[in-house]
């Protein structure tokens, strides 16, 4: 009798979807898989020929795009590859990124273990949307055609900007404004064009979508509207633009040096975090090894770090703090 009762309870739990842990879905974009499982996400800016040390820019050996791509895939612990360069002077910066994307495809961004997925999904910034939404829609389309898995909308100050960015990431067949091209994206994702079109939609609006957007608030106007921004359906991750906000909440002292209002700056960061929590949106932060423990404790769950020793150390620390296994195939 007791055995039959246990079987009955098991059947109810399986039908209702409650009472037992759900197995992780096999996502082509592992960043989305981690977010669905409420796991912390940690990635790096891509390596480049421009490095910054404690005292500013440092001279480094110039490497080809393929050498930089091979350096990228040699580091196994990053959940994504990030590039912020297309935010500025898109016509000049995007071809450089596109060359790197092609080299990364050659270096091998795909993995079959433990299931087929993009081991090095690319996430890039797009220029600010508000000044010219139609032009930026075209820019976002070019980035998507290069094979990226996510777009960061910078300098967002209104909910309408987010909606315009979301539309730019979705094909017209899905209610968006993205042109009907796919470029090199299917090959980068390891799919046929038909398969790519089926999967290249925006999560979480489409639960089966494999594209992700990040929204960055980095101005006083954006902070004023942050709750309306966070409430927009379709945001993947919401970020305080910590570096830019640091400048927003600083002044020039009598000696010509910048003086940061540390309390106001931190309050701005916490204002974005509060909106994330209110509207159940993952919150991101550009962490370092010195502050990732504090930010995880506060509730941030998506982190991007600079390429180099401190970035590697930050990822290792983050994995230990969150009990995530280190590394991937």
Secondary structure, DSSP 8 states (H G I E B T S, - for coil): -HHHHHHHHHHHHHHHT-SS-------SBHHHHHHHTT--EEEEE---S-EEETTEEE------HHHHHHHHHH----SEEEE-GGGSSHHHHHHHHHHHHHHHHHH--EE-SSSSEETTEEEEEE--SGGGHHHHHHHHHHHHHTT-SEEEE-S--SHHHHHHHHHHTSBGGGTS-B-S--TTHHHHHT--HHHHHHH-SBTTTSTT--BEEEEEE-SHHHHHTHHHHHTSTT-SEEEE-HHHHHHHTEEE-TTS-EEE-HHHHHHHHHHHHHHHHHTT-EEEE---TTTHHHHHHHT--EEEE-SSHHHHHHHHHHHHHHT------
